[in-house]
Amino acid sequence: MAGQEREVAFKKETISKLLTLFFKDEKSKISNDTASLMAEMLRIFVIEATRRAVKQAENEDCVGVDLEHVEKILPQLLLDF
């Protein structure tokens, strides 16, 4: 598991489209700064979730991370963020 880090990145356009799905007013827009900030927040969230799932798998002496490990750490993520 060590040494297999990949860069996490999200396209601002994708983030903007996802956020606009929750707008009540169709005229609402998202600035580039907002999209960049949300992409960075999502990147950090994914990295933290990955690290916690890896630690959970290591604590269980597993070689890889399964969906089960991610499910176990989800309550932690919801409380921390």
C-alpha positions in Angstrom: 0.0 0.0 0.0 2.8 2.4 0.7 4.3 4.2 -2.2 1.1 3.9 -4.3 -0.1 7.4 -3.8 -1.9 9.1 -6.7 -2.9 12.7 -7.1 -6.6 13.4 -6.5 -8.1 16.1 -8.7 -11.6 17.1 -9.6 -12.6 19.3 -12.6 -14.1 22.6 -11.6 -16.7 22.2 -14.3 -17.9 18.9 -12.8 -18.0 20.4 -9.3 -20.0 23.4 -10.7 -22.5 21.1 -12.4 -23.0 19.0 -9.3 -23.5 22.1 -7.1 -26.0 23.6 -9.4 -28.2 20.5 -9.2 -29.1 21.6 -5.7 -30.0 25.2 -6.5 -33.6 26.1 -6.3 -33.2 29.1 -8.5 -32.1 28.2 -12.1 -30.4 31.6 -12.4 -27.9 31.0 -9.6 -24.3 30.7 -10.7 -21.1 29.5 -9.1 -17.9 31.6 -9.4 -14.6 30.0 -10.4 -13.3 30.7 -6.9 -16.2 28.8 -5.4 -15.7 25.9 -7.7 -12.0 25.8 -7.0 -12.6 25.9 -3.2 -15.2 23.1 -3.4 -12.9 21.0 -5.6 -10.1 21.4 -3.0 -12.4 20.5 -0.1 -13.6 17.4 -1.9 -10.0 16.5 -2.7 -9.1 16.7 1.0 -12.2 14.7 2.0 -11.3 11.9 -0.4 -7.7 11.8 0.7 -8.8 11.7 4.4 -11.3 8.9 3.7 -8.7 6.9 1.8 -6.2 7.2 4.6 -8.7 6.2 7.2 -9.8 3.2 5.2 -6.2 2.1 4.7 -5.6 2.4 8.4 -8.7 0.4 9.1 -7.6 -2.4 6.7 -4.1 -2.4 8.3 -5.7 -2.7 11.8 -7.5 -5.8 10.5 -4.3 -7.2 9.0 -5.8 -7.1 5.5 -3.6 -6.7 2.4 -6.0 -4.4 0.6 -8.9 -2.0 1.2 -12.4 -3.3 0.6 -15.7 -1.6 0.6 -16.2 -3.0 4.2 -13.3 -0.9 5.4 -14.7 2.3 3.8 -18.1 1.6 5.4 -16.6 1.3 8.8 -14.9 4.7 8.7 -17.9 6.6 7.2 -19.4 7.5 10.6 -16.0 9.0 11.6 -16.0 11.2 8.4 -19.5 12.4 8.9 -18.8 13.5 12.5 -15.5 15.2 11.6 -16.8 17.2 8.7 
